[in-house]
Amino acid sequence: MPGHVDKNMMPPMPDMKGANMQPSGMDQMRGGMPPEAKANLMRPSEEMTAVLMARLAGMSPEELRMLDKAITPETARILIKLLPELAELINAVSGEGQPMQEEMGALSNMG
């Protein structure tokens, strides 16, 4: 009979011993990393900064405007946690030491 499943036809369930979830790589990274290693992770890379600046320089004015609209001061703070190099880029674009203006995007002076 189509659509009918006989319990005897189903494959046996696999052994679930040891199937408890192990900590993910992110969990292990957060907890098991010494403080100096965490600090090194957040240190901006000069090479990465140069690559990001070159990529920005290759963007059209329209692309820069779109990026500027997407990167608000609020999102920039979060993105800087992911890419600390962005802080240097934003400072270079906005003028060293000047804070981001709340009503403008992070890259408002570029292009």
GUROKOL-52633 format. One record per residue (C-alpha): residue number from 1; x, y, z. Coordinates in steps of 0.2 Angstrom, whole numbers, plus 5000, padded with zeros to 4 digits. Example, Ala and Ser with C-alpha at 12.3 -4.5 7.8 and 13.67 -1.06 7.14 Angstrom:
BEGIN
  nr    X    Y    Z
   1 5062 4978 5039
   2 5068 4995 5036
END
This chain:
BEGIN
  nr    X    Y    Z
   1 5000 5000 5000
   2 5008 5017 4995
   3 5012 5029 5009
   4 5010 5015 5022
   5 5026 5012 5032
   6 5028 4996 5041
   7 5038 4997 5057
   8 5048 4981 5052
   9 5054 4990 5036
  10 5062 5005 5045
  11 5081 5004 5048
  12 5086 5002 5066
  13 5090 5018 5076
  14 5109 5021 5078
  15 5118 5020 5094
  16 5116 5038 5102
  17 5130 5035 5115
  18 5142 5050 5115
  19 5130 5061 5105
  20 5130 5074 5118
  21 5135 5090 5110
  22 5152 5095 5112
  23 5157 5114 5115
  24 5158 5123 5098
  25 5174 5130 5092
  26 5168 5148 5096
  27 5164 5142 5114
  28 5181 5134 5116
  29 5189 5150 5108
  30 5180 5161 5121
  31 5184 5151 5136
  32 5201 5143 5133
  33 5211 5157 5126
  34 5223 5166 5137
  35 5221 5185 5139
  36 5236 5190 5129
  37 5230 5179 5114
  38 5213 5188 5115
  39 5222 5204 5115
  40 5232 5199 5100
  41 5217 5194 5090
  42 5210 5212 5093
  43 5226 5220 5087
  44 5223 5228 5070
  45 5233 5221 5056
  46 5243 5233 5045
  47 5242 5222 5030
  48 5223 5220 5032
  49 5221 5239 5034
  50 5231 5241 5018
  51 5220 5228 5008
  52 5204 5236 5015
  53 5210 5253 5010
  54 5214 5247 4993
  55 5197 5239 4991
  56 5188 5255 4996
  57 5199 5265 4984
  58 5193 5254 4970
  59 5175 5257 4974
  60 5164 5269 4964
  61 5157 5285 4972
  62 5140 5276 4971
  63 5146 5261 4980
  64 5154 5271 4993
  65 5138 5281 4996
  66 5129 5264 4998
  67 5142 5258 5010
  68 5141 5274 5020
  69 5122 5272 5022
  70 5124 5254 5028
  71 5138 5258 5040
  72 5130 5269 5054
  73 5140 5274 5069
  74 5130 5260 5078
  75 5134 5246 5066
  76 5152 5253 5064
  77 5155 5249 5083
  78 5150 5231 5081
  79 5160 5229 5064
  80 5175 5236 5073
  81 5174 5222 5085
  82 5175 5210 5070
  83 5187 5220 5060
  84 5198 5231 5071
  85 5206 5238 5055
  86 5190 5247 5052
  87 5193 5259 5066
  88 5209 5265 5058
  89 5200 5266 5041
  90 5186 5276 5048
  91 5199 5288 5057
  92 5209 5290 5041
  93 5193 5294 5031
  94 5185 5305 5044
  95 5201 5314 5050
  96 5212 5307 5063
  97 5204 5309 5081
  98 5188 5316 5075
  99 5173 5306 5082
 100 5160 5299 5069
 101 5146 5311 5067
 102 5129 5303 5073
 103 5119 5309 5058
 104 5132 5303 5045
 105 5139 5286 5040
 106 5156 5280 5045
 107 5163 5283 5028
 108 5155 5300 5025
 109 5171 5309 5020
 110 5177 5296 5007
 111 5175 5299 4989
END
